[in-house]
Amino acid sequence: MSIVFTDDQIRALILEPKPLPHDYRKRLRLRQKRGHREQELSVQGAEGHAFHIILRQSSIDPLNFSVMSLSEKAYSDFG
């Protein structure tokens, strides 16, 4: 089932601070996958929303990378 967010809800989720845990560097060791390296981290936003931060980096070009922040609701549809 698709989840529909209003523009205001999207804006609020984007603007919500997402503090990283103190050990985030250890937990974000990128793992090799097919053609890229990837890792994800679950964080609690300042307003209490759950987010999944996903990092991806090309195995060929380390400057080619993506950082995605998905709300838990969107993540359940995405993953």
HTML snippet that shows the backbone in 3Dmol.js (N, CA, C, O; Angstrom):
<script src="https://3Dmol.org/build/3Dmol-min.js"></script>
<div id="view" style="width:600px;height:400px;position:relative"></div>
<script>
const pdb = `
ATOM      1  N   MET A   1       0.840  -1.170   0.000  1.00  0.00           N
ATOM      2  CA  MET A   1       0.000   0.000   0.000  1.00  0.00           C
ATOM      3  C   MET A   1       0.892   1.242   0.000  1.00  0.00           C
ATOM      4  O   MET A   1       1.812   1.347   0.812  1.00  0.00           O
ATOM      5  N   SER A   2       0.627   2.161  -0.890  1.00  0.00           N
ATOM      6  CA  SER A   2       1.409   3.388  -0.986  1.00  0.00           C
ATOM      7  C   SER A   2       1.051   4.356   0.124  1.00  0.00           C
ATOM      8  O   SER A   2      -0.098   4.443   0.555  1.00  0.00           O
ATOM      9  N   ILE A   3       2.053   5.076   0.572  1.00  0.00           N
ATOM     10  CA  ILE A   3       1.856   6.116   1.573  1.00  0.00           C
ATOM     11  C   ILE A   3       2.003   7.448   0.861  1.00  0.00           C
ATOM     12  O   ILE A   3       2.949   7.653   0.101  1.00  0.00           O
ATOM     13  N   VAL A   4       1.069   8.347   1.109  1.00  0.00           N
ATOM     14  CA  VAL A   4       1.106   9.667   0.492  1.00  0.00           C
ATOM     15  C   VAL A   4       1.353  10.703   1.583  1.00  0.00           C
ATOM     16  O   VAL A   4       0.613  10.779   2.565  1.00  0.00           O
ATOM     17  N   PHE A   5       2.404  11.500   1.395  1.00  0.00           N
ATOM     18  CA  PHE A   5       2.721  12.577   2.313  1.00  0.00           C
ATOM     19  C   PHE A   5       2.330  13.896   1.665  1.00  0.00           C
ATOM     20  O   PHE A   5       2.474  14.064   0.455  1.00  0.00           O
ATOM     21  N   THR A   6       1.839  14.824   2.461  1.00  0.00           N
ATOM     22  CA  THR A   6       1.571  16.163   1.948  1.00  0.00           C
ATOM     23  C   THR A   6       2.897  16.914   1.855  1.00  0.00           C
ATOM     24  O   THR A   6       3.901  16.489   2.426  1.00  0.00           O
ATOM     25  N   ASP A   7       2.892  18.030   1.133  1.00  0.00           N
ATOM     26  CA  ASP A   7       4.104  18.842   1.034  1.00  0.00           C
ATOM     27  C   ASP A   7       4.560  19.315   2.412  1.00  0.00           C
ATOM     28  O   ASP A   7       5.759  19.346   2.687  1.00  0.00           O
ATOM     29  N   ASP A   8       3.624  19.681   3.273  1.00  0.00           N
ATOM     30  CA  ASP A   8       3.977  20.137   4.617  1.00  0.00           C
ATOM     31  C   ASP A   8       4.589  19.013   5.452  1.00  0.00           C
ATOM     32  O   ASP A   8       5.529  19.249   6.211  1.00  0.00           O
ATOM     33  N   GLN A   9       4.068  17.797   5.319  1.00  0.00           N
ATOM     34  CA  GLN A   9       4.639  16.662   6.047  1.00  0.00           C
ATOM     35  C   GLN A   9       6.055  16.361   5.560  1.00  0.00           C
ATOM     36  O   GLN A   9       6.944  16.077   6.363  1.00  0.00           O
ATOM     37  N   ILE A  10       6.260  16.423   4.257  1.00  0.00           N
ATOM     38  CA  ILE A  10       7.587  16.188   3.697  1.00  0.00           C
ATOM     39  C   ILE A  10       8.559  17.244   4.203  1.00  0.00           C
ATOM     40  O   ILE A  10       9.671  16.921   4.621  1.00  0.00           O
ATOM     41  N   ARG A  11       8.145  18.499   4.165  1.00  0.00           N
ATOM     42  CA  ARG A  11       8.985  19.594   4.635  1.00  0.00           C
ATOM     43  C   ARG A  11       9.364  19.394   6.100  1.00  0.00           C
ATOM     44  O   ARG A  11      10.521  19.586   6.473  1.00  0.00           O
ATOM     45  N   ALA A  12       8.397  19.008   6.930  1.00  0.00           N
ATOM     46  CA  ALA A  12       8.658  18.793   8.359  1.00  0.00           C
ATOM     47  C   ALA A  12       9.631  17.630   8.575  1.00  0.00           C
ATOM     48  O   ALA A  12      10.507  17.716   9.435  1.00  0.00           O
ATOM     49  N   LEU A  13       9.491  16.551   7.811  1.00  0.00           N
ATOM     50  CA  LEU A  13      10.408  15.410   7.946  1.00  0.00           C
ATOM     51  C   LEU A  13      11.825  15.770   7.514  1.00  0.00           C
ATOM     52  O   LEU A  13      12.797  15.335   8.132  1.00  0.00           O
ATOM     53  N   ILE A  14      11.940  16.567   6.451  1.00  0.00           N
ATOM     54  CA  ILE A  14      13.257  16.988   5.986  1.00  0.00           C
ATOM     55  C   ILE A  14      13.925  17.890   7.021  1.00  0.00           C
ATOM     56  O   ILE A  14      15.115  17.745   7.298  1.00  0.00           O
ATOM     57  N   LEU A  15      13.162  18.818   7.590  1.00  0.00           N
ATOM     58  CA  LEU A  15      13.721  19.785   8.532  1.00  0.00           C
ATOM     59  C   LEU A  15      13.968  19.213   9.927  1.00  0.00           C
ATOM     60  O   LEU A  15      14.704  19.806  10.716  1.00  0.00           O
ATOM     61  N   GLU A  16      13.362  18.069  10.237  1.00  0.00           N
ATOM     62  CA  GLU A  16      13.538  17.478  11.568  1.00  0.00           C
ATOM     63  C   GLU A  16      14.984  17.055  11.773  1.00  0.00           C
ATOM     64  O   GLU A  16      15.505  16.259  10.992  1.00  0.00           O
ATOM     65  N   PRO A  17      15.650  17.573  12.814  1.00  0.00           N
ATOM     66  CA  PRO A  17      17.023  17.132  13.086  1.00  0.00           C
ATOM     67  C   PRO A  17      17.073  15.621  13.343  1.00  0.00           C
ATOM     68  O   PRO A  17      16.194  15.048  13.987  1.00  0.00           O
ATOM     69  N   LYS A  18      18.122  15.007  12.822  1.00  0.00           N
ATOM     70  CA  LYS A  18      18.312  13.558  12.960  1.00  0.00           C
ATOM     71  C   LYS A  18      19.678  13.319  13.597  1.00  0.00           C
ATOM     72  O   LYS A  18      20.650  13.018  12.904  1.00  0.00           O
ATOM     73  N   PRO A  19      19.743  13.457  14.930  1.00  0.00           N
ATOM     74  CA  PRO A  19      21.051  13.290  15.591  1.00  0.00           C
ATOM     75  C   PRO A  19      21.579  11.869  15.440  1.00  0.00           C
ATOM     76  O   PRO A  19      20.843  10.892  15.583  1.00  0.00           O
ATOM     77  N   LEU A  20      22.862  11.782  15.152  1.00  0.00           N
ATOM     78  CA  LEU A  20      23.509  10.474  14.995  1.00  0.00           C
ATOM     79  C   LEU A  20      23.943   9.946  16.352  1.00  0.00           C
ATOM     80  O   LEU A  20      24.307  10.728  17.230  1.00  0.00           O
ATOM     81  N   PRO A  21      23.911   8.626  16.539  1.00  0.00           N
ATOM     82  CA  PRO A  21      24.400   8.050  17.795  1.00  0.00           C
ATOM     83  C   PRO A  21      25.911   8.281  17.930  1.00  0.00           C
ATOM     84  O   PRO A  21      26.608   8.482  16.935  1.00  0.00           O
ATOM     85  N   HIS A  22      26.398   8.250  19.153  1.00  0.00           N
ATOM     86  CA  HIS A  22      27.814   8.538  19.405  1.00  0.00           C
ATOM     87  C   HIS A  22      28.751   7.580  18.677  1.00  0.00           C
ATOM     88  O   HIS A  22      29.881   7.953  18.362  1.00  0.00           O
ATOM     89  N   ASP A  23      28.310   6.360  18.403  1.00  0.00           N
ATOM     90  CA  ASP A  23      29.165   5.370  17.734  1.00  0.00           C
ATOM     91  C   ASP A  23      28.832   5.215  16.246  1.00  0.00           C
ATOM     92  O   ASP A  23      29.043   4.152  15.661  1.00  0.00           O
ATOM     93  N   TYR A  24      28.306   6.297  15.639  1.00  0.00           N
ATOM     94  CA  TYR A  24      27.853   6.186  14.255  1.00  0.00           C
ATOM     95  C   TYR A  24      28.982   5.822  13.285  1.00  0.00           C
ATOM     96  O   TYR A  24      28.732   5.122  12.304  1.00  0.00           O
ATOM     97  N   ARG A  25      30.205   6.272  13.530  1.00  0.00           N
ATOM     98  CA  ARG A  25      31.309   5.953  12.605  1.00  0.00           C
ATOM     99  C   ARG A  25      31.570   4.442  12.569  1.00  0.00           C
ATOM    100  O   ARG A  25      31.814   3.876  11.503  1.00  0.00           O
ATOM    101  N   LYS A  26      31.518   3.810  13.713  1.00  0.00           N
ATOM    102  CA  LYS A  26      31.743   2.362  13.773  1.00  0.00           C
ATOM    103  C   LYS A  26      30.587   1.615  13.100  1.00  0.00           C
ATOM    104  O   LYS A  26      30.800   0.595  12.445  1.00  0.00           O
ATOM    105  N   ARG A  27      29.373   2.124  13.264  1.00  0.00           N
ATOM    106  CA  ARG A  27      28.196   1.452  12.719  1.00  0.00           C
ATOM    107  C   ARG A  27      28.003   1.699  11.228  1.00  0.00           C
ATOM    108  O   ARG A  27      27.215   1.004  10.586  1.00  0.00           O
ATOM    109  N   LEU A  28      28.705   2.673  10.671  1.00  0.00           N
ATOM    110  CA  LEU A  28      28.542   2.995   9.254  1.00  0.00           C
ATOM    111  C   LEU A  28      29.697   2.488   8.391  1.00  0.00           C
ATOM    112  O   LEU A  28      30.058   3.134   7.408  1.00  0.00           O
ATOM    113  N   ARG A  29      30.265   1.375   8.734  1.00  0.00           N
ATOM    114  CA  ARG A  29      31.282   0.752   7.889  1.00  0.00           C
ATOM    115  C   ARG A  29      30.578   0.221   6.638  1.00  0.00           C
ATOM    116  O   ARG A  29      29.738  -0.675   6.718  1.00  0.00           O
ATOM    117  N   LEU A  30      30.932   0.784   5.493  1.00  0.00           N
ATOM    118  CA  LEU A  30      30.273   0.396   4.252  1.00  0.00           C
ATOM    119  C   LEU A  30      30.654  -1.030   3.878  1.00  0.00           C
ATOM    120  O   LEU A  30      31.822  -1.412   3.947  1.00  0.00           O
ATOM    121  N   ARG A  31      29.660  -1.804   3.485  1.00  0.00           N
ATOM    122  CA  ARG A  31      29.876  -3.204   3.086  1.00  0.00           C
ATOM    123  C   ARG A  31      29.779  -3.330   1.575  1.00  0.00           C
ATOM    124  O   ARG A  31      28.940  -2.703   0.927  1.00  0.00           O
ATOM    125  N   GLN A  32      30.653  -4.150   1.042  1.00  0.00           N
ATOM    126  CA  GLN A  32      30.694  -4.343  -0.406  1.00  0.00           C
ATOM    127  C   GLN A  32      29.434  -5.060  -0.881  1.00  0.00           C
ATOM    128  O   GLN A  32      29.028  -6.078  -0.321  1.00  0.00           O
ATOM    129  N   LYS A  33      28.842  -4.516  -1.902  1.00  0.00           N
ATOM    130  CA  LYS A  33      27.712  -5.151  -2.588  1.00  0.00           C
ATOM    131  C   LYS A  33      28.062  -5.187  -4.065  1.00  0.00           C
ATOM    132  O   LYS A  33      29.216  -4.959  -4.429  1.00  0.00           O
ATOM    133  N   ARG A  34      27.121  -5.459  -4.894  1.00  0.00           N
ATOM    134  CA  ARG A  34      27.365  -5.591  -6.332  1.00  0.00           C
ATOM    135  C   ARG A  34      27.566  -4.211  -6.978  1.00  0.00           C
ATOM    136  O   ARG A  34      26.591  -3.519  -7.272  1.00  0.00           O
ATOM    137  N   GLY A  35      28.802  -3.817  -7.196  1.00  0.00           N
ATOM    138  CA  GLY A  35      29.119  -2.558  -7.865  1.00  0.00           C
ATOM    139  C   GLY A  35      29.153  -1.341  -6.956  1.00  0.00           C
ATOM    140  O   GLY A  35      29.475  -0.241  -7.405  1.00  0.00           O
ATOM    141  N   HIS A  36      28.828  -1.527  -5.694  1.00  0.00           N
ATOM    142  CA  HIS A  36      28.858  -0.399  -4.765  1.00  0.00           C
ATOM    143  C   HIS A  36      29.049  -0.902  -3.339  1.00  0.00           C
ATOM    144  O   HIS A  36      28.981  -2.099  -3.060  1.00  0.00           O
ATOM    145  N   ARG A  37      29.288   0.045  -2.457  1.00  0.00           N
ATOM    146  CA  ARG A  37      29.359  -0.264  -1.032  1.00  0.00           C
ATOM    147  C   ARG A  37      28.168   0.423  -0.371  1.00  0.00           C
ATOM    148  O   ARG A  37      27.755   1.499  -0.803  1.00  0.00           O
ATOM    149  N   GLU A  38      27.617  -0.188   0.666  1.00  0.00           N
ATOM    150  CA  GLU A  38      26.379   0.325   1.253  1.00  0.00           C
ATOM    151  C   GLU A  38      26.304   0.002   2.739  1.00  0.00           C
ATOM    152  O   GLU A  38      26.859  -0.992   3.207  1.00  0.00           O
ATOM    153  N   GLN A  39      25.616   0.852   3.457  1.00  0.00           N
ATOM    154  CA  GLN A  39      25.302   0.618   4.864  1.00  0.00           C
ATOM    155  C   GLN A  39      24.107   1.481   5.244  1.00  0.00           C
ATOM    156  O   GLN A  39      23.867   2.525   4.637  1.00  0.00           O
ATOM    157  N   GLU A  40      23.373   1.047   6.233  1.00  0.00           N
ATOM    158  CA  GLU A  40      22.252   1.853   6.708  1.00  0.00           C
ATOM    159  C   GLU A  40      22.263   1.921   8.226  1.00  0.00           C
ATOM    160  O   GLU A  40      22.846   1.079   8.908  1.00  0.00           O
ATOM    161  N   LEU A  41      21.606   2.940   8.724  1.00  0.00           N
ATOM    162  CA  LEU A  41      21.595   3.228  10.143  1.00  0.00           C
ATOM    163  C   LEU A  41      20.206   3.727  10.512  1.00  0.00           C
ATOM    164  O   LEU A  41      19.656   4.588   9.825  1.00  0.00           O
ATOM    165  N   SER A  42      19.641   3.206  11.568  1.00  0.00           N
ATOM    166  CA  SER A  42      18.356   3.684  12.073  1.00  0.00           C
ATOM    167  C   SER A  42      18.607   4.765  13.108  1.00  0.00           C
ATOM    168  O   SER A  42      19.435   4.599  14.004  1.00  0.00           O
ATOM    169  N   VAL A  43      17.888   5.875  12.983  1.00  0.00           N
ATOM    170  CA  VAL A  43      18.028   6.984  13.932  1.00  0.00           C
ATOM    171  C   VAL A  43      16.654   7.489  14.344  1.00  0.00           C
ATOM    172  O   VAL A  43      15.668   7.321  13.628  1.00  0.00           O
ATOM    173  N   GLN A  44      16.616   8.107  15.507  1.00  0.00           N
ATOM    174  CA  GLN A  44      15.402   8.720  16.032  1.00  0.00           C
ATOM    175  C   GLN A  44      15.508  10.223  15.811  1.00  0.00           C
ATOM    176  O   GLN A  44      16.471  10.846  16.260  1.00  0.00           O
ATOM    177  N   GLY A  45      14.530  10.815  15.125  1.00  0.00           N
ATOM    178  CA  GLY A  45      14.524  12.249  14.901  1.00  0.00           C
ATOM    179  C   GLY A  45      14.190  13.012  16.178  1.00  0.00           C
ATOM    180  O   GLY A  45      13.671  12.439  17.137  1.00  0.00           O
ATOM    181  N   ALA A  46      14.490  14.306  16.181  1.00  0.00           N
ATOM    182  CA  ALA A  46      14.262  15.153  17.352  1.00  0.00           C
ATOM    183  C   ALA A  46      12.785  15.225  17.738  1.00  0.00           C
ATOM    184  O   ALA A  46      12.457  15.455  18.902  1.00  0.00           O
ATOM    185  N   GLU A  47      11.903  15.032  16.772  1.00  0.00           N
ATOM    186  CA  GLU A  47      10.456  15.069  17.035  1.00  0.00           C
ATOM    187  C   GLU A  47       9.884  13.674  17.299  1.00  0.00           C
ATOM    188  O   GLU A  47       8.674  13.512  17.451  1.00  0.00           O
ATOM    189  N   GLY A  48      10.763  12.674  17.351  1.00  0.00           N
ATOM    190  CA  GLY A  48      10.328  11.325  17.678  1.00  0.00           C
ATOM    191  C   GLY A  48      10.069  10.407  16.497  1.00  0.00           C
ATOM    192  O   GLY A  48       9.746   9.235  16.692  1.00  0.00           O
ATOM    193  N   HIS A  49      10.205  10.915  15.269  1.00  0.00           N
ATOM    194  CA  HIS A  49      10.007  10.056  14.096  1.00  0.00           C
ATOM    195  C   HIS A  49      11.218   9.152  13.905  1.00  0.00           C
ATOM    196  O   HIS A  49      12.348   9.535  14.206  1.00  0.00           O
ATOM    197  N   ALA A  50      10.971   7.958  13.405  1.00  0.00           N
ATOM    198  CA  ALA A  50      12.047   7.004  13.115  1.00  0.00           C
ATOM    199  C   ALA A  50      12.476   7.174  11.663  1.00  0.00           C
ATOM    200  O   ALA A  50      11.640   7.297  10.768  1.00  0.00           O
ATOM    201  N   PHE A  51      13.804   7.180  11.438  1.00  0.00           N
ATOM    202  CA  PHE A  51      14.367   7.332  10.107  1.00  0.00           C
ATOM    203  C   PHE A  51      15.395   6.244   9.855  1.00  0.00           C
ATOM    204  O   PHE A  51      15.991   5.699  10.784  1.00  0.00           O
ATOM    205  N   HIS A  52      15.589   5.940   8.585  1.00  0.00           N
ATOM    206  CA  HIS A  52      16.655   5.038   8.146  1.00  0.00           C
ATOM    207  C   HIS A  52      17.554   5.865   7.232  1.00  0.00           C
ATOM    208  O   HIS A  52      17.107   6.386   6.211  1.00  0.00           O
ATOM    209  N   ILE A  53      18.816   5.978   7.610  1.00  0.00           N
ATOM    210  CA  ILE A  53      19.808   6.680   6.803  1.00  0.00           C
ATOM    211  C   ILE A  53      20.554   5.609   6.010  1.00  0.00           C
ATOM    212  O   ILE A  53      21.111   4.678   6.590  1.00  0.00           O
ATOM    213  N   ILE A  54      20.564   5.743   4.692  1.00  0.00           N
ATOM    214  CA  ILE A  54      21.217   4.764   3.827  1.00  0.00           C
ATOM    215  C   ILE A  54      22.328   5.466   3.059  1.00  0.00           C
ATOM    216  O   ILE A  54      22.091   6.477   2.398  1.00  0.00           O
ATOM    217  N   LEU A  55      23.529   4.932   3.146  1.00  0.00           N
ATOM    218  CA  LEU A  55      24.672   5.463   2.419  1.00  0.00           C
ATOM    219  C   LEU A  55      25.084   4.462   1.356  1.00  0.00           C
ATOM    220  O   LEU A  55      25.173   3.263   1.624  1.00  0.00           O
ATOM    221  N   ARG A  56      25.338   4.959   0.135  1.00  0.00           N
ATOM    222  CA  ARG A  56      25.826   4.117  -0.955  1.00  0.00           C
ATOM    223  C   ARG A  56      26.982   4.830  -1.625  1.00  0.00           C
ATOM    224  O   ARG A  56      26.943   6.046  -1.812  1.00  0.00           O
ATOM    225  N   GLN A  57      28.010   4.081  -1.987  1.00  0.00           N
ATOM    226  CA  GLN A  57      29.181   4.639  -2.643  1.00  0.00           C
ATOM    227  C   GLN A  57      29.633   3.700  -3.747  1.00  0.00           C
ATOM    228  O   GLN A  57      29.730   2.489  -3.547  1.00  0.00           O
ATOM    229  N   SER A  58      29.907   4.263  -4.904  1.00  0.00           N
ATOM    230  CA  SER A  58      30.381   3.468  -6.032  1.00  0.00           C
ATOM    231  C   SER A  58      31.704   2.801  -5.696  1.00  0.00           C
ATOM    232  O   SER A  58      32.571   3.410  -5.069  1.00  0.00           O
ATOM    233  N   SER A  59      31.859   1.560  -6.110  1.00  0.00           N
ATOM    234  CA  SER A  59      33.123   0.852  -5.914  1.00  0.00           C
ATOM    235  C   SER A  59      34.204   1.385  -6.848  1.00  0.00           C
ATOM    236  O   SER A  59      35.394   1.258  -6.560  1.00  0.00           O
ATOM    237  N   ILE A  60      33.795   1.979  -7.960  1.00  0.00           N
ATOM    238  CA  ILE A  60      34.740   2.484  -8.957  1.00  0.00           C
ATOM    239  C   ILE A  60      35.154   3.925  -8.658  1.00  0.00           C
ATOM    240  O   ILE A  60      36.336   4.261  -8.733  1.00  0.00           O
ATOM    241  N   ASP A  61      34.181   4.776  -8.319  1.00  0.00           N
ATOM    242  CA  ASP A  61      34.441   6.200  -8.087  1.00  0.00           C
ATOM    243  C   ASP A  61      33.931   6.593  -6.707  1.00  0.00           C
ATOM    244  O   ASP A  61      32.723   6.744  -6.529  1.00  0.00           O
ATOM    245  N   PRO A  62      34.810   6.762  -5.728  1.00  0.00           N
ATOM    246  CA  PRO A  62      34.370   7.086  -4.368  1.00  0.00           C
ATOM    247  C   PRO A  62      33.669   8.438  -4.259  1.00  0.00           C
ATOM    248  O   PRO A  62      32.999   8.705  -3.262  1.00  0.00           O
ATOM    249  N   LEU A  63      33.817   9.297  -5.277  1.00  0.00           N
ATOM    250  CA  LEU A  63      33.105  10.576  -5.256  1.00  0.00           C
ATOM    251  C   LEU A  63      31.665  10.441  -5.751  1.00  0.00           C
ATOM    252  O   LEU A  63      30.890  11.396  -5.689  1.00  0.00           O
ATOM    253  N   ASN A  64      31.315   9.265  -6.238  1.00  0.00           N
ATOM    254  CA  ASN A  64      29.953   8.977  -6.678  1.00  0.00           C
ATOM    255  C   ASN A  64      29.240   8.277  -5.521  1.00  0.00           C
ATOM    256  O   ASN A  64      29.405   7.073  -5.322  1.00  0.00           O
ATOM    257  N   PHE A  65      28.450   9.034  -4.760  1.00  0.00           N
ATOM    258  CA  PHE A  65      27.792   8.468  -3.589  1.00  0.00           C
ATOM    259  C   PHE A  65      26.410   9.082  -3.396  1.00  0.00           C
ATOM    260  O   PHE A  65      26.092  10.129  -3.960  1.00  0.00           O
ATOM    261  N   SER A  66      25.606   8.416  -2.595  1.00  0.00           N
ATOM    262  CA  SER A  66      24.266   8.882  -2.255  1.00  0.00           C
ATOM    263  C   SER A  66      24.050   8.720  -0.761  1.00  0.00           C
ATOM    264  O   SER A  66      24.555   7.785  -0.140  1.00  0.00           O
ATOM    265  N   VAL A  67      23.291   9.649  -0.197  1.00  0.00           N
ATOM    266  CA  VAL A  67      22.841   9.540   1.186  1.00  0.00           C
ATOM    267  C   VAL A  67      21.339   9.736   1.159  1.00  0.00           C
ATOM    268  O   VAL A  67      20.845  10.777   0.726  1.00  0.00           O
ATOM    269  N   MET A  68      20.618   8.731   1.623  1.00  0.00           N
ATOM    270  CA  MET A  68      19.156   8.797   1.641  1.00  0.00           C
ATOM    271  C   MET A  68      18.667   8.801   3.079  1.00  0.00           C
ATOM    272  O   MET A  68      19.199   8.094   3.935  1.00  0.00           O
ATOM    273  N   SER A  69      17.661   9.597   3.327  1.00  0.00           N
ATOM    274  CA  SER A  69      17.011   9.629   4.633  1.00  0.00           C
ATOM    275  C   SER A  69      15.552   9.270   4.398  1.00  0.00           C
ATOM    276  O   SER A  69      14.807  10.042   3.795  1.00  0.00           O
ATOM    277  N   LEU A  70      15.144   8.102   4.872  1.00  0.00           N
ATOM    278  CA  LEU A  70      13.775   7.648   4.673  1.00  0.00           C
ATOM    279  C   LEU A  70      13.047   7.594   6.009  1.00  0.00           C
ATOM    280  O   LEU A  70      13.594   7.123   7.006  1.00  0.00           O
ATOM    281  N   SER A  71      11.822   8.075   6.021  1.00  0.00           N
ATOM    282  CA  SER A  71      11.028   7.909   7.223  1.00  0.00           C
ATOM    283  C   SER A  71      10.694   6.432   7.362  1.00  0.00           C
ATOM    284  O   SER A  71      10.672   5.708   6.366  1.00  0.00           O
ATOM    285  N   GLU A  72      10.438   5.981   8.564  1.00  0.00           N
ATOM    286  CA  GLU A  72      10.142   4.564   8.763  1.00  0.00           C
ATOM    287  C   GLU A  72       8.941   4.131   7.932  1.00  0.00           C
ATOM    288  O   GLU A  72       8.920   3.016   7.410  1.00  0.00           O
ATOM    289  N   LYS A  73       7.941   4.998   7.804  1.00  0.00           N
ATOM    290  CA  LYS A  73       6.759   4.650   6.993  1.00  0.00           C
ATOM    291  C   LYS A  73       7.149   4.450   5.535  1.00  0.00           C
ATOM    292  O   LYS A  73       6.726   3.479   4.908  1.00  0.00           O
ATOM    293  N   ALA A  74       7.946   5.354   4.995  1.00  0.00           N
ATOM    294  CA  ALA A  74       8.374   5.228   3.590  1.00  0.00           C
ATOM    295  C   ALA A  74       9.316   4.050   3.426  1.00  0.00           C
ATOM    296  O   ALA A  74       9.276   3.368   2.402  1.00  0.00           O
ATOM    297  N   TYR A  75      10.169   3.796   4.423  1.00  0.00           N
ATOM    298  CA  TYR A  75      11.134   2.706   4.352  1.00  0.00           C
ATOM    299  C   TYR A  75      10.435   1.353   4.216  1.00  0.00           C
ATOM    300  O   TYR A  75      10.918   0.481   3.494  1.00  0.00           O
ATOM    301  N   SER A  76       9.314   1.171   4.895  1.00  0.00           N
ATOM    302  CA  SER A  76       8.606  -0.109   4.821  1.00  0.00           C
ATOM    303  C   SER A  76       8.090  -0.363   3.408  1.00  0.00           C
ATOM    304  O   SER A  76       7.981  -1.517   2.993  1.00  0.00           O
ATOM    305  N   ASP A  77       7.772   0.697   2.660  1.00  0.00           N
ATOM    306  CA  ASP A  77       7.371   0.547   1.260  1.00  0.00           C
ATOM    307  C   ASP A  77       8.586   0.407   0.351  1.00  0.00           C
ATOM    308  O   ASP A  77       8.545  -0.325  -0.638  1.00  0.00           O
ATOM    309  N   PHE A  78       9.680   1.116   0.688  1.00  0.00           N
ATOM    310  CA  PHE A  78      10.889   1.141  -0.125  1.00  0.00           C
ATOM    311  C   PHE A  78      11.654  -0.177  -0.027  1.00  0.00           C
ATOM    312  O   PHE A  78      12.072  -0.742  -1.037  1.00  0.00           O
ATOM    313  N   GLY A  79      11.832  -0.659   1.205  1.00  0.00           N
ATOM    314  CA  GLY A  79      12.648  -1.850   1.456  1.00  0.00           C
ATOM    315  C   GLY A  79      11.909  -3.072   1.125  1.00  0.00           C
ATOM    316  O   GLY A  79      12.440  -4.173   1.274  1.00  0.00           O
TER     317      GLY A  79
END
`;
const viewer = $3Dmol.createViewer("view");
viewer.addModel(pdb, "pdb");
viewer.setStyle({}, {cartoon: {color: "spectrum"}});
viewer.zoomTo();
viewer.render();
</script>
